[in-house]
Amino acid sequence: MILIPARIASNRFPKKVLANINGYPMVIATARAVSNIDKVAIATDSKEIVNLAKDYGFNAVMTSDTHNSGTDRINEAVEKLNLKDDEIIVNVQADEPFLESQIVKSVIKRVEKSIQNSEDLMITSCYKLISKEDASDPNYVKVITDVNGYAIYFSRSKIPFDREEHNSYFGHLGIYGFTKKSLKEFCSLPSSPLENIEKLEQLRAIYHGKKVAMIKVESKSFGIDTKEDLQKALRVFT
């Protein structure tokens, strides 16, 4: 099942999940983009979004307004939806309305593989090659991986530091795949100092020594964190 965490509050871009994307509120545009892949539900702390989702025919689950991360929010929604233990959960960020469907499918396949191989894996996510200019943008999260494709670290800073300025940089995409079991385990872990410093929830898994599998993909999509990002996205995709 695909879960989309959505909250109204946003320091950098207030009510961004309601911003107009080709005639639809952003959260609805995101839900529509992935609705042909699997069942979709929106997890939110806003009655406005619950009502909006119903208007467009999407299931929405009201959750607490005290969650520190979107993944904690979808974990509550998963419990309220009474999903089966073998359900694969994909967390798609509400601010990724242009995320390509094949990327979501690739995450699902990687989680399925981990189940078949009894792999001790907590999260599956994606990255793509990005420019030096994008790597310098703190709103664009970067990731570095080990030889086996597991994440070593995520940062808003430009990583790795390259003294000769010819290195390739990898940008993280806002999508996470779990089993119901690994989702519950992730949300039972204490919040980490790294997570709180960088404001990146996936660092909770890294800090506690858990595996995060990364898939290299090609994508034009990017998270919309600011009004400038929104204008850029509308220029690129419309």
N, C-alpha and C positions, 0 to 999 in steps of 0.2 A: 504494500500500500504506500502511496505517496502522501506525505504529510507536509503541509506548508505552514510554518510558524509565522504569525503576523501580529504585530502590535502597532498601535497608533503612535505611541511616544517614540520620538527619534530626535536626538540632539542636533545632528547635522542637517537633517531634512525632515521637519515636522510633518506627520501624516503622509510620508512618502508612499506608503503602500496603497494610498488612495489616489495617487497621481494618475493623470490620464495617459494611457498607453493605447494609442490607436482606437480611441472610443470606449475603452474599458478601464476600470480602476486597476492599478498595477497588480494587486493580489489576484484579481479575477483573471487578468491577462496571463499571469503565471499559471494559474490553475487550468485554464483553457489549453495552454501550450503542452501540458503533460497529461491531459485527461484521456488521451487515446492510448496510453501506455498501461495504466493500472487504475484502480480505485483511488480517488483523491479526497482528502479532507483538509480543512483549514483549522489550525489550532490557534486560538486568539484569546486575548484578555479584554476584547472590546465587543460590546453588544452591537455596536454599529457595523462591525465587520461580520458578525454572525448573521445579522439581518441582510446585509449586502450579499453574502454567500448564498443565502436562501433565495434571494431575488433572482440569482443567476443559476440556480439549480445545483449548487454545491453543498455538500455536508460541511458543517462547521461545529467545532467543539469549544465550549467556553472553558478557559483554564485560568489558573491563578495569575494575578498581576505581580507576583513576587519572584518569578523565575529570573535567574541570572543569564540564561542562554536559551536560544531557540530549541536546542535539543532537549533541555529539561522540560520545555513546554510541550514538545511533541510526545515525550514520554508520558506525561499526564494524560494527554489525549488518547494515546494507545491504550492505557489502562481503562479509560472511560468507554472506549469503543469495544472493549473485550475481544481484542484480536487474538487469533490462535498463536500458540507458542512458536510455530514454525513460520510465521508470517515474516516476510522481508519488508523492512521499513526503509523508505528513502526520504530523507529530509531535503527538500528543495526550498531554497530561500525565496521569500516573497518578492525580493528585489532583483530576481533573475528572470524577467518575463521573456527573454529571448534565448533561454537555454535550449539547445537542440535536443530533440527527443532521443537521438542515438546515444547521447552521453548518459542520459538517465538509464537507458537500456544496458549500456556497458557496465554501469555500476551494479545493476541488478544481477547481471551475469557473473560479475566478480564475487559478489556475496554468495551466489549459488555455488560457485566453485569452492569457496572457503568451507561451505557446509559439506559438500561432497567429500572434500579432503580432510575434514575434521581439523581445519586450520585454526590455530589460536589467534584469531583476528578480531579486533574490536570495531574498527571503522574502515570503510572503503570510500575513497574520494578521488578527485581528478585534478590534473594540472595541465597547463599548456605553455608553450614557449611565448615569452613576451619581450617587448623591446626594452632597451636601457631606460628610455623615458618613462615607460609604465612602471618599471622596477623602482624608480625613484619616488613614485607616488605612494604615500603611506596608506591610502585607501585601497590600494591594490596589494593583496596579501601574497607574499612569496613563500615558496617551500623548497627545501632541499631534501633529497632522498638518498638512501644507501644503494648498494649494488643490487639488492634484491627488490627494489621498488617500494620500500617502506619509508615513510616520512621520518626524517631526523629532526627537523624543526620547521615551524612556520613563523613568519615575522612580517610586521609592517615595514621593517627596515629592508634595505637592499642587501640580500644575502645570496650567495656568499660574497664577502668583500673581495674585490678583484683589483689588485694593485696595477695590473696592466690594462684594465678596462676593455677586455675582449671576451669576457665570459658570457655564457648564455644564462638567462634568468627564467625561472618557472613561476607562473602565476597560478594561484590556487583558485579553483572554481567553487562556488557556494553550493555544494551538494555533498551529502553524506549518506552512505548505505550501512545499515545495521541488520542483524537479526534482532528479533524481539528481546532475546536473552542478552545480547551484547549492548543493546540500547539501555536496558535496565541496569546492567553493570556499570556502564559509563555514568549514568545519572546517580549511582550510589557512591561514586568516588568523590572525595572531598575536592572542593574547588582548589586550584593550584595557584601559587604565586605568579607563575609565568602567564597563566590564563588571565589573571587580574591585571597584570602589567600591560600586556599586548592587547587585551580585550579580544582574545581569540579562544573560543571554547575548545577547539580541537587540541589545544596545548594541554588540556587536562589529561587526555589519554597519554600523550608523550611523557609528561611529568611522572605519571604513575607506571611507566614502563610497558605500556600496552602498544600493540602493533596497529599502525594506520597504513593500509595499502593504498598506493597512489597509482592511478591509471593516466598515462599520457594521452591526451586527446588533441584534436584540432577544433577550435571553437571561436566564433566571433563574439560570443556573449561575454558580458561582464556585469558585475553587481552595480546597482545604482545606489550610491551612497549620498550623493549631493545633487543639487539642482543642475549643476554643470554636467554631471554624469547623465542626467535625464535628457538634457538637450543633445548631448553627444550621441546617446543611444537612439534618439528619434531621428537624428541625421543619418546614422549608419543603417538603421533597420526599416526606415520608411521612405 
